Structures are given as C-alpha cells and as structure tokens.
Amino acid sequence: MGEMAKRERVVRMSVEQPLWRALTAYRLLTMVYAVLLFASAYRDFDRPWIAAGYLAVLSGWTLATRRRVANAASCTKRFLGADLTVALVGVLLTPLADTHERIAAGGPTLPSIWTAGSVLAFAIKGGWRWAGFASTFVAVANIVVHGGRPTRDTLHNVLLVWVASIAIGYVVEVARASEATLARALEIEAATRERERLARDIHDGVLQVLAMVQRRGTELGGEAAELGRMAGEQEVALRTLVSSGLVPTSRICRDESLGALVDAYEVEEPGGDGGELDLRSLLAPHAGSRVSFAEPGTPVPLPVPAAKELAAAVGAALDNVRKHAGEGARAWILVEDWGDEVIVTVRDDGPGIPAGRLDQAVGEGRMGVALSIRGRLRDLGGSAELVSVPGQGTEVELKVPRGRTQ
C-alpha cells in the first residue's frame, strides 16, 4: 500500500486584519459614547434638535457601514472620503448646536472621539501619508470651530490624533512589508522542499540508471563505450541541474536598515542588458563528465553585460583546455563571491604551457588568451592571471570588481 501524499497548507495570518476588527469595535463604542455624551447635557445646547439629528445620522451611518471597515478590500477610497465627510460635518455643525461658552471652554464636538476612527481607517488602509492627509482636515475643522483660537485641550487632542494616526499608519506599512517578506520566504522554503524531493527521486532512479549505463558501456567497449560516455555526461549535467535549483528564479535574502528583503535574480533573455544576472546560471551549462563546477550556495549577481563577458571568458579558457590539454584532460570551475569582487578560477590537469609559449603565440597572431580572456576582463576593469607549470596543468584566475561592472 503506497504512502498517501500529504498536502502541506501554509496559513497566512494577516497582520492588519486584527486592526480592522479593532476599528469596527472602536467606531461602535465611540458612537455610543457620543450619543450618551449628548444625552447627559442636551439641556445645555442652544439647538439640541440639530445635535440629535446629526447623531441619528451618525448612528445609522456607523451601523450601516460596519462591514465596510471589516477589511482593506471593502474599505474603498470613496467610502473613506464619505466617512471623513460625515466626521467633518459633525465637527463644523457643533457651533450651530452648542453654546459659544461650552465651545470656548473646550467642550467636545458632536462626533467627539468618533472622528478619530475615520482618521484611523485612512491610516490602516493607506499608511502614514493617508493618515496625515485625513488628520490635517480634522485639525483644520477643529480650529475653524474655535474661531482660529483653539484651547490648549483642543490642540492637545488634535495633535494626539495626528501623531497617533501617522504612527499607526507607519506600523501598518512596516507590517505589510514584513508579511510580504515572510510570504516570499515561505515560497522559497516550499520551492526548496520540492527541489529536494525531486532530487531524491531523480537520484534514486534516473541518476543510478545513467551511472550504470556509463559503467557497463565502459566495460563493453566499442560503440557501447561511446554510449556510456554520453550517459556519463548526461548524469553530470542532471546532477548540476538538481544542485543548482529547479525554480526559474534565484533568490537571496539580505538585511537592510529598512527591513529584510528578498531579491530575485531572473535569467535574462539573450540580448537583454538590463538588471542583474546570476552568474551561476551562465556557468552551470559548462559542467560535464570532464568539467566540474563548484558554486556558492547563494546567487552571484552581476550586471548582465559583465556576467555575459565573464562567462564568455570562462568559455574561452575551457576551449583552450580542450584544444591544448587533450580530450582526456579534466577541468574544474570554481566561483567565489567576495562581495566587492567576483573570482572565477578555471583549472585543468593537462600538460601545462611551456615557458614563453604565450608570447610566441602572440607573435604568431594567435590571440586567444590575450583577447578572448584578458581583453574581456580588462574591459570590465578586472584582470586575468594565468599560472602554468609544465606537467602540472594550467590555472586561470578571472577577477571582476563589482563597483566597476557597468
């Protein structure tokens, strides 16, 4: 009986959803508070019927729109504008309903602290900039109600709403960025797990078959030996593919002062010169039965032109290995990322280059090393160093500084 596949569910908890619930409760509670505040002092109003009419509209609006502040999708810009208008109208109607003495003494406006809920809706929906926009309108309305001479308590309340709403808006923006980063990290983790699962399946099946074909072909000789050689090359290529990743995008996490970020380095189409490119994706195809490829565990991003030129220089170095070291020679490619520069080393186990042979090649017009390798690196602001000992192989070290790879 086969093992049943288990589906893994990732539950995403919205960090702002509790804020919407809290806002809904806040609007209901402050609506009741505004009504009770009026009921306790309605005899002190000059025109209590104006206050009662407005509070009736406010109560109906709050109850009818409680679902609109349940989440960011339903809380649209049009609703936010209408909600803020209801709050501002209540503030501006206060001089018509209440006495001048109560207003001058710092008495509450008709909507009282319900107004802050309208501003907080802007903050949760759009961040600190939206909060500053809405709270500025509320501040101006309160100053107009007091004839341009607000009391200390009024200024204190206005400033408190302005600062609190902007702070909450900023926290919401940071929370959204953190949530997005977490979602990307979960995506990377899921892709990594899937890659590991596929790697196990491939290792248990296809790679073992290819290795067996290579071994048996070599033992049989003749045409079977050629078939074995091809199977060996495919085995190495498949191992490289599995180890370098099966997802189309290379991602790397980095930490900055503004928060954790996950960068994605796409493989550019041929001819594209914009953005950055993971150097590993260009060098991995060189791996084969006689070429080993060692890479860092994280992407090696370079500007597209620099990455392509460096890969071309590596290709030229491998061409030299095939031409001059013989078909049986092995080669190794090592990629190192030191932050400020990228180093790629190409080494072989061939017979090496006799002393003075490169100068002789230049004199004969053979410019492979001079132009294809050193010329490319010189154009990038880098360098190419060649070390060869007769009988011990050749090593080419290619260095490209990051700051000058444009």
Disulfide bonds with the S-S distance in Angstrom:
none
